[in-house]
Amino acid sequence: MRNRIVVILAVLALTGCTTAESQSFLPDPSGHRIHRPARVAPRGSEAFCRNYGEQTAQNAYEDYRDDDDDATIARDLIAQQNAEKVGRSAYLRCKQGRLN
């Protein structure tokens, strides 16, 4: 009887490992998932610049978060705010025709 309980618990524990999504659960500052599709809009268009700004913000957020794995909620909030600023700057640069 005890062996059956152990086996059942082991099976239940393993099923939880296989039910998670393959994509990251971590949201970026714009509220989307980190994994974004490739840019497909024409260069210089509103959609291109918006996507460019979002991708830049996502990359900045990942960079800020990679620096400190045991960050507190306050550090995470600061990382999000900094990434949003970087993303807005990238969007405005793109609208001016500059991508660097």
C-alpha positions as CSV (number, residue, x, y, z in Angstrom):
1,M,0.0,0.0,0.0
2,R,2.8,2.4,0.9
3,N,4.6,1.7,-2.4
4,R,1.4,2.6,-4.3
5,I,1.1,5.9,-2.6
6,V,4.8,6.7,-3.3
7,V,4.3,5.8,-7.0
8,I,1.1,7.9,-7.3
9,L,2.8,10.9,-5.7
10,A,5.8,10.5,-8.0
11,V,3.6,10.3,-11.1
12,L,1.6,13.4,-10.0
13,A,4.8,15.3,-9.4
14,L,6.2,14.5,-12.8
15,T,3.0,15.5,-14.6
16,G,3.4,19.0,-13.3
17,C,6.8,19.2,-15.1
18,T,5.3,18.5,-18.5
19,T,2.3,20.8,-18.4
20,A,4.2,24.1,-18.4
21,E,4.3,26.2,-21.5
22,S,7.5,26.2,-23.5
23,Q,7.6,30.0,-23.6
24,S,8.8,32.2,-20.8
25,F,6.3,33.3,-18.2
26,L,8.2,36.5,-17.4
27,P,6.4,39.6,-18.8
28,D,8.3,42.4,-20.3
29,P,7.7,46.1,-19.4
30,S,5.1,46.4,-22.2
31,G,3.1,43.5,-20.8
32,H,3.8,41.1,-23.6
33,R,5.8,37.9,-23.3
34,I,9.5,38.2,-23.9
35,H,9.5,36.1,-27.1
36,R,8.4,38.4,-29.9
37,P,8.0,37.6,-33.6
38,A,10.6,39.0,-36.1
39,R,10.0,42.5,-37.4
40,V,7.9,42.2,-40.5
41,A,6.6,45.8,-40.9
42,P,8.3,48.1,-43.4
43,R,11.3,50.0,-42.0
44,G,10.3,53.4,-40.7
45,S,6.6,52.6,-40.3
46,E,4.7,53.1,-37.1
47,A,4.5,49.3,-36.5
48,F,8.2,48.9,-37.2
49,C,9.2,51.6,-34.7
50,R,6.7,50.4,-32.1
51,N,8.1,46.8,-32.4
52,Y,11.7,48.2,-32.4
53,G,11.0,50.1,-29.2
54,E,9.3,47.1,-27.5
55,Q,12.2,44.7,-28.5
56,T,14.7,47.2,-27.2
57,A,12.8,47.5,-23.9
58,Q,12.6,43.7,-23.6
59,N,16.3,43.3,-24.2
60,A,17.1,46.0,-21.7
61,Y,14.9,44.4,-19.1
62,E,16.6,41.0,-19.6
63,D,20.0,42.7,-19.3
64,Y,19.0,44.4,-16.1
65,R,17.5,41.2,-14.7
66,D,20.5,39.1,-15.7
67,D,22.8,41.2,-13.6
68,D,21.1,40.2,-10.3
69,D,19.3,36.8,-10.0
70,D,18.1,37.4,-6.4
71,A,16.7,40.9,-7.0
72,T,14.0,42.3,-4.8
73,I,10.6,43.6,-5.9
74,A,12.0,47.1,-5.7
75,R,15.0,46.3,-7.9
76,D,12.7,44.5,-10.4
77,L,10.4,47.6,-10.6
78,I,13.5,49.8,-11.2
79,A,14.6,47.5,-13.9
80,Q,11.2,47.7,-15.5
81,Q,11.1,51.5,-15.4
82,N,14.6,51.7,-16.8
83,A,13.8,49.3,-19.6
84,E,10.6,51.3,-20.4
85,K,12.7,54.5,-20.7
86,V,15.2,52.7,-23.0
87,G,12.3,51.4,-25.1
88,R,10.7,54.9,-25.4
89,S,14.0,56.4,-26.4
90,A,14.5,53.7,-29.1
91,Y,11.0,54.3,-30.4
92,L,11.6,58.0,-30.7
93,R,15.0,57.5,-32.4
94,C,13.3,55.1,-34.9
95,K,10.6,57.7,-35.7
96,Q,13.5,60.2,-36.4
97,G,15.0,57.6,-38.8
98,R,17.9,56.6,-36.5
99,L,18.2,53.1,-35.2
100,N,21.5,53.5,-33.2
